[in-house]
Amino acid sequence: MALFTLGINHHTAPLSVREQVAFHADRVQQALTDLKRCKPVHEAAILSTCNRTEVYFATDVPEAAAQWLAEYHRLPSQEIEPYLYTYPERAAVRHAFRVASGLDSMVLGEPQILGQMKEAVRLAEEAGTLGTTLHKLFQHAFAVAKEVRSTTAIGANIVSMAAAAVRLAERIFERITDQKILFIGAGEMIELCARHFSAQHPKQVVIANRTVERGLALADRLGGTAIRLEELGERLWQFDIVVSCTASPLPIIGLGMVERAIKLRRHRPVFMVDLAVPRDVELEVGELDDVFLYTVDDLAQVVESGLESRQAAVVDAEAIIAQRVDGFLRWLATRGTVPVIRSLRDAAERARRHEVEHALKLLAKGEDPARVLDQFSHRLTNKFLHAPTQALTQAGGGRDELQSVVAHLFHLHPDCHLGE
């Protein structure tokens, strides 16, 4: 059984492709159960964000995961195969460490991915698909991420998606303080964006969320108000800036809804940021004259600001990761010897108990303790050495190799002549 990573991300695929293979958070556990049931996969975890969908898994048949991914999303495999990558063991471990450390993110060094990866681990654990190998992999990944962030400048001068959205809005409107802002959703990304925009003291902040209580809680923290998501159609026209990031599998803002809003606004411009994958806003909305629509991919150029100051830290981070990959692979290699070691110890323990029982019987008969102890040590030594000695004397063409192995196992002097 080997470790693999199957994935698709912002480096390999456009948003239009990524959104087709994204997993809703509420469906990840069921998807993991389905993967283990349908394919020869022993362990699995799914990381699905706006920039990537990745399956970390242990199997003897790596092709099974790619086939399952297409089947699960009801897509012809040839449609997504050109965008997929599959990393075998060493590359899979290195990739996991780079992702956790923020080296593979659209925003180099961004910290949100670490929390998303920890959530992926939690869901896999609850689904019963997080075995020993993946558990160890992710624990190592989290430790590497902590080391990278604490010993390098990878997190310095980050321009986040939230900050980038504010910068773009400032290109459209002279002052954010004069604008009314609607945030759709109440998750971590929306809260980050809302805090960045709120720092500019906008005229009004409103949260629209499917769960009203959660929307109200976020609105209270921001000094805003909350509305039900169902009110979106009738209230959209009131807002100059709209930022959306929900887990809806289908767009919640359609072309017709926005056209009606623009008409009511008398063609005053609207700035919209769609951070969701799959997208919350229909693609055609961006073609309207009075709408400035940006997706996560559109923000890429803005977030590159300050990138140069972090590039030097990448070299240091990669060196840390390379060293930690070697350490994890050494642990992984020892996993295959565990059953043999356990059997060897069990056999030795059985021999020890048998000889102890024999010695105790002799002592009970009144035998001389010194003689019994000497006999016990000889018998136990002979039992331990019987198997390797027999293997050496009966060895055929592989005698030299076997002698070297025995010398290594028992730390024998190089000048000794085994078998003579």
N, C-alpha and C positions, 0 to 999 in steps of 0.2 A: 504494500500500500504506500503510495507516494503523495506528496503535497503539491497542489496546483492552485493557480489563480486564473480565473477566466473573467474578462472584463471588457468594458467599453467606456471611454471617457472623452473629455473635451479635447484631448490631443488627437484622438482617432476618429471621432464622429461629430457631425453637427448636431445642434439641438433637435432638429426634426427627426433624427434617428434615435438619439438618446432617450427622448421622451416615450418612445415606443417600447422600450425595455425597462423602464423605471418600475420600481415596486412601491406601492402604497404601504406606509408603515404598518397599517392594520392587517396587511396580507402577507407580510414577510414570514411569520411563523408558519402559516398554512403552506406557503410556497416551499419552505424548507422541508416540511413534512412530506410534501408531494415529491420533491427531488429525491429524498431518501427512499421513498416507497417505489418510485418508478425507475430509478437508475441505480447502478452498483456504486453508490457513494456512501462512504462510512461516516464521514463528518462533513459539515457544511455550515457556512455563515454567509449572509448576504449584506453587502454594504451598498445602499442606494441613496444617492444625493443628487443635487441639481447638476453636478459635473460628472458623475460616474455611476455605473452599476457594475458591481464586482461580486463574483462568487468565489469564496475561498473554500477549498474542499480537499478531502483526502480520498483517493480512489486508485484502482488499478486500471481504470478505463477513462482517461481524461476527456475523450471525445464525447462522452455521455452528457457532460454538463452543457456543452454548446448546443447539442441537439435538444436537450430539455428546455433551455432558455428560449429557443425559437418556438417550441411546441407550447410552452406555458403562455407565451404572449400571442399565440396563434399567428405567427409570422412565418413566411417561407424562409428557410434557413439561408438561402442565397442572398436574401435582402440584408441580413446583418453580418454575415460571415466576413465580408471585406473590412468591417470596422472592429472586429473582435481581436483580442490578444489572449493567448494562453501561455502562462509562464510556468515552467517546471520548477522543481524544488528550490534550487539556489535563487533563481530569478524571482520566484514567488515570494520567498522570504525577504529578499531585498526590496521588492516592490511594496510589500506590506509595511516595512520599516520606513520607506520613503513617504508613503501615503500618510502614515501616522505623524511623521515629522513635518508635514506640510510642504515637502519638496516636489510633490506631484500635483499640487493644487493650482487652480487658475490664478489665485492670489498667493504668490510664493510665501510660505511661512505662516499662512493663516491658521489660527488655532481651532476654528470650529470643527474641522475634520476629525480631530481627536475625540471630541464628544460624540460625533456621529458614529465613529468606529466603536466606541464603547457601547453605544446603544445597539449596534449590530451584534455585538458579542452577547449582550443581555438577551436579545430576542432569540439568538441561536441557542443559548443556554435554556431558556424557557421552552423552546421547541424540542429540546432533547437531542440536538444535532451538534453540540459543541463537545467534541471528545477531547482526550488528553493532548493530542498533537496541536489542534487549533487553539485550545486554551493556552498552551505554552507559547505558541506563536504570538498571540495577541498580547499576552503579558510581557513578552520580550519587546514587542512593538511599542507598547506604552512606556516601557522603561527607556527605550532608545529615544522616543520622542521627548521625554523629560530631559534626558542628557543633552540632546541636540539643542533644545530651547534654552537650557541653563548654561551651556558652555560655548555657544556660538551666537552670532548676531542675526540669525535667520529671521527672528521676529521683529527686527528693528524697522521703523519707518514704513509699516504696512499701510497701504491704502486699501481698505476693505471694500466689499461690494456696497455696503451701506454708505460709506464716505464717497464712493464713486457716484452713487445715485444723487447725492446732494450736489456734487460738483456739476453733474449734467443738468440738474434742475436750475442751477444758477446761470447756466448758459441760455436758458429759455426765459427765465423771469429775472427781472432786475433785483428784486428783493423777495426772499422766502417769507419775510415777515408779513407780506401782504397776501399770502396765499392760504387757501383752505386745503387741507391734506386728508385723504382717505387712505387708511391702511386696511387691506383685506387679508384676514388671517390673524392669528395671535401666537404664532410659534416663535422660535428663537430668532430666525432671520428677520421677521417683521419687527420684533422688539428692538433688534439692533438698528434697523433702518429708522424706526420711529424715534429712537433716542437721538440719532444723528440729526434728523430733521427738526426735532423738538428743540435742539440746542440753538436753532436759528430763530426760535420764537415765532412760529407761523401764527396766522390769524385764528386758525381752528384745526384741531386734530380729532379725527373720528376713527373709531375701530369698528369694522364690520366682520363678524365672525359667526360661524354656524352655531357654536356653543356660546350663547349670550353671556353666561357667567364668566367664561374665560375672557371674552372681549371686554367686559366691564372691569375685570381685575387689571388688565393691561391699561385700559383707559384711565383708571384711577391712578396708576403709577405715573402716567404721563400728563395728568391734568387735562385729559380730554373726555370725550363722551363715546358711547357705543351704540351701535344699531344692529338689528338682525340682518343676516345675509340676504334674507328675502326682500329687504327694502332697497337693495342695490339698484334695481331698475329705475325706481322713482326718485332716488336721491343722487345718482351718479353725476347729473348735470351741475350739482352745486359745488363740485370740487375741481380745483385747478391742478392738483397733483394726486395721482393714484398709484399706490405701491401695493402689489399683490403677491402673495406667496402662500398658497394653500396646498393641500394634498389631494385636491379634486382630480379624478382621472380624466375629466373633460373640462373644456373651457367654461368659465362662469361669467365671462364678459364677452358677449357676442358682438358682431358687426352692427346689427340692428339696434342693440341697446346703446352703443356708443354714438351711432348716427342720430338717434333721438336726443341724446344728451348734448351733442354739438349744436343741434338746432335750437334747443332751449337756451344754450349758452350764447347764442347769436355769434357763433364761430370764434369765440375766444379760445385760445389754444389750451390744450390739455397735455400735461406731461405724465406719461404712464411708464412704470417699471414693472415688468413681469419677471419675478425671480423663481417662479414655479417650474418644475419639471415633473410631469407634463405641464404645458403652458396653461395659464389661467385665462389669457386673452387670445382671442382668435387672431391668427396671423394677418388676416385682411384688414384688421383695425389699423395697422401701421401704415396702410396706404392712404388713409384719410388725410386731407390737407391740413387740418387743424389739430392733428394728433401727433405727438412725438413719443413713439413707443420704443422701449429698449428692453431686450432680454438679457439673460445672464451672459450670453456670448457677446452681446454688444458692449458690455461693460469691460471687456478684457483690455482694450486699449487704455482705458482710464486707470485701471488698477496696476498697470505697469509703471506708474509714477513711483519713484523711490526704489525701483527694482535693482538699479545698479549698486546701491549701497548694501544690498543683501546678497548679491551674487558671490562676493568673496567668501561669505559664510557658507555657501553651498559646498565649497571644496572641503572645508572642515567637517561639515555635516556628513558628506559622503564618506569621508575617512572613518568617522565613528560608525556609520552604518555598515561599512565593509567589515570592520572588525567584529561587530556584533552579529553579523550574518554568519561568519565563521564559527562563532561560539554556539549559535543556535543549531547549526548543522552538525556540530560535534555531538550536541545533546541528542539530536534526531538520529544520528548514526548508532548511538548506544541503545536506542529503543529496540533495535532488532536483536540485541544480545540479551535483553532482559529475561526471556523465557529460558535460555540456556543457563544463564547465571542462577536463576531460581531453581532449575532442575539440579544443577551442580551442588548448590547449597543444601537442597533437600536430601540428596544422596549422601552427602557428608554428614548431615545431622542424623540420618538413619543409622549410619555406621557408628557414629559416636554413641548414640543411645544403646545400641546393641552391645558394644564393648563395655560401656558403663555397667549395664545389667550383668554381664558376665563377671566383671571384676567384683561387683557387690556380692554376688553369690559365693565367690571364692573367699571373700573376707568373712562372710557369714559362716563359712565352714571352719574358720580359724586359720586360714592360710596366712603366711607371713606378709604383712602389708607392703614391705619393700619389694618382695618378689612379685606380688600381685600388680603393683604399680609398674614395675619394669615390664612385666608380661603385657599389661594393658597398653603401654606406649608402643611396644613392638607390634602388637596385633593391629592397633589403629594405624600405625605408619604403613604396615604392609597393605592394609585395605585401601588406603589413600593412593598408594603408588602402584597397586596392581594393574589398574586400567592403562595408565600411560606406559608402564613397563611392557605390558603385553602388546600394546600398539606398536611400540618401537621394535620389539623382537620379531613381530609378524609383518612389519612393513615391507612392501615390495619396492617398486620403482620410485616411490615418493619418500624414501627413507631420509634423504638429506634434508628435504623440506620439513619433514616431521621433526627431525632432530633440532632444527633451528627454532621451530615453534615451541618445543618443549623447553629448550634452553631459555627462550624469551619468557615463557610463562613462569618458570621456576627461578628466574634470575641466576642461572648457572654461570660459572666462570667461562669465558670464551676459550680457554685452553683445555677444557674438559673434552673427553672423547666419548660421546654417548654411543651406546650399543657395542662397545668393545669390552 
